[in-house]
Amino acid sequence: MTPSLEKLQIITRELQKIMRIMDWDIEVKLCTANEMSKDTGSFDNLGEAYRNMRHKWACIRINKHDSENDDGWYHTLIHEMKHIQTTEFIYTFQKILECVEMPDSLKKAFSEQTTDYYEQWMNVNAREFASIYPKENFKSIVGEL
């Protein structure tokens, strides 16, 4: 079960320290599948992160009806925080791609493939991170999860 928004905010602040992204202002929101689909067009998104690199502000939206498993919310939170952690990397990649001379169709295919790899990379990172820092580590701070 997904913890309360208050607990998620506390856990997010602690994770920011561990990930060394304390300079980011990160807001967490719990959303329904319907609310998430309004922006993404998909009802099955587990989460998403909107990021503004210039202002170092991000909003992580978590689907509060994620039914994958009890740890789904934690994996989603870490996954989205890993996106924040790698914002400069993906932004730089996209800017370089814009400057490369190639047909638009090839540029689009390359961008889509790279985006798929990037998502897989974030999933692997989130799983590894969660095994090193399991959600149970935060029970002393927020109580029962």
C-alpha positions as CSV (number, residue, x, y, z in Angstrom):
1,M,0.0,0.0,0.0
2,T,1.2,3.5,-0.9
3,P,2.1,5.5,2.2
4,S,0.5,8.9,2.9
5,L,1.7,12.0,1.1
6,E,3.4,13.3,4.3
7,K,5.4,10.1,4.6
8,L,6.4,10.2,0.9
9,Q,7.7,13.7,1.3
10,I,9.8,12.7,4.3
11,I,11.2,9.7,2.5
12,T,11.9,11.8,-0.6
13,R,13.9,14.3,1.5
14,E,16.0,11.4,2.9
15,L,16.5,9.9,-0.5
16,Q,17.6,13.3,-1.8
17,K,20.4,13.3,0.8
18,I,21.5,9.8,-0.2
19,M,21.4,10.6,-3.9
20,R,23.1,13.9,-3.5
21,I,20.3,15.9,-5.1
22,M,19.5,18.1,-2.1
23,D,19.7,21.2,-4.3
24,W,16.6,20.2,-6.1
25,D,13.1,21.2,-4.9
26,I,11.1,18.1,-5.3
27,E,7.4,17.9,-4.8
28,V,5.6,14.6,-4.6
29,K,1.9,14.1,-5.6
30,L,-0.3,11.1,-5.4
31,C,-2.6,10.7,-8.4
32,T,-5.3,8.4,-9.6
33,A,-4.9,6.6,-12.9
34,N,-7.4,9.0,-14.4
35,E,-5.4,12.1,-13.3
36,M,-2.2,10.6,-14.6
37,S,-3.8,9.8,-18.0
38,K,-4.8,13.4,-18.6
39,D,-1.2,14.4,-19.2
40,T,0.2,11.1,-20.5
41,G,-2.7,9.5,-22.3
42,S,-2.0,6.3,-20.5
43,F,-3.9,4.8,-17.6
44,D,-1.1,2.4,-16.6
45,N,1.7,4.8,-15.8
46,L,3.1,4.1,-12.3
47,G,4.7,7.4,-12.1
48,E,6.3,10.3,-13.8
49,A,8.6,13.2,-13.1
50,Y,8.4,16.7,-14.5
51,R,11.8,18.4,-14.2
52,N,13.0,22.0,-14.7
53,M,16.8,21.8,-14.8
54,R,17.3,25.6,-14.8
55,H,15.3,26.1,-11.5
56,K,16.2,22.6,-10.2
57,W,12.5,22.0,-9.5
58,A,10.7,18.7,-10.0
59,C,7.3,17.2,-9.5
60,I,7.0,13.4,-9.0
61,R,3.6,12.0,-9.6
62,I,2.9,8.6,-8.3
63,N,-0.1,6.5,-9.2
64,K,-1.7,5.7,-5.8
65,H,-3.5,2.8,-7.3
66,D,-0.4,0.9,-8.4
67,S,-1.3,-2.7,-7.9
68,E,2.0,-4.3,-9.1
69,N,3.1,-5.1,-5.5
70,D,3.5,-3.6,-2.1
71,D,6.9,-2.1,-3.0
72,G,5.7,-0.6,-6.3
73,W,5.4,2.9,-4.9
74,Y,9.0,2.8,-3.6
75,H,10.4,1.5,-6.9
76,T,8.5,4.2,-8.7
77,L,9.7,6.9,-6.4
78,I,13.3,5.9,-6.8
79,H,12.9,5.5,-10.6
80,E,11.6,9.0,-10.9
81,M,14.3,10.4,-8.6
82,K,16.9,8.7,-10.8
83,H,15.4,10.6,-13.7
84,I,16.0,13.8,-11.7
85,Q,19.5,12.7,-10.9
86,T,20.3,12.2,-14.6
87,T,18.4,15.2,-16.0
88,E,21.6,17.0,-17.1
89,F,22.7,13.8,-19.0
90,I,19.5,13.4,-21.0
91,Y,19.1,17.1,-21.6
92,T,22.7,17.3,-23.0
93,F,22.0,14.2,-25.2
94,Q,18.9,15.8,-26.6
95,K,20.6,19.1,-27.3
96,I,23.5,17.3,-29.1
97,L,21.0,15.2,-31.1
98,E,19.3,18.4,-32.3
99,C,22.6,19.6,-33.8
100,V,23.4,16.4,-35.7
101,E,22.8,16.4,-39.4
102,M,20.6,13.4,-40.3
103,P,17.1,12.9,-41.7
104,D,14.3,13.6,-39.3
105,S,13.0,10.1,-39.5
106,L,16.4,8.7,-38.5
107,K,16.7,11.3,-35.7
108,K,13.3,10.3,-34.4
109,A,14.1,6.6,-34.5
110,F,17.4,7.2,-32.7
111,S,15.7,9.4,-30.1
112,E,12.9,6.8,-29.4
113,Q,15.4,4.0,-29.1
114,T,17.6,6.0,-26.7
115,T,14.6,6.9,-24.7
116,D,13.7,3.2,-24.4
117,Y,17.2,2.4,-23.2
118,Y,17.2,5.3,-20.8
119,E,13.9,4.0,-19.2
120,Q,15.5,0.5,-18.9
121,W,18.6,2.0,-17.3
122,M,16.4,3.9,-14.8
123,N,14.6,0.7,-13.9
124,V,17.8,-1.2,-13.3
125,N,19.2,1.6,-11.2
126,A,16.0,1.8,-9.2
127,R,16.0,-2.0,-8.5
128,E,19.7,-1.9,-7.5
129,F,19.2,1.2,-5.3
130,A,16.2,-0.3,-3.6
131,S,18.2,-3.4,-2.7
132,I,20.9,-1.3,-1.1
133,Y,18.4,1.1,0.6
134,P,15.2,-0.9,1.2
135,K,12.1,1.0,2.2
136,E,12.3,-0.6,5.7
137,N,15.3,1.8,6.4
138,F,12.8,4.6,6.7
139,K,10.5,3.0,9.3
140,S,12.5,4.7,12.1
141,I,11.7,8.1,10.5
142,V,8.1,7.7,9.3
143,G,6.8,4.7,11.2
144,E,5.0,1.8,9.6
145,L,4.9,1.8,5.8
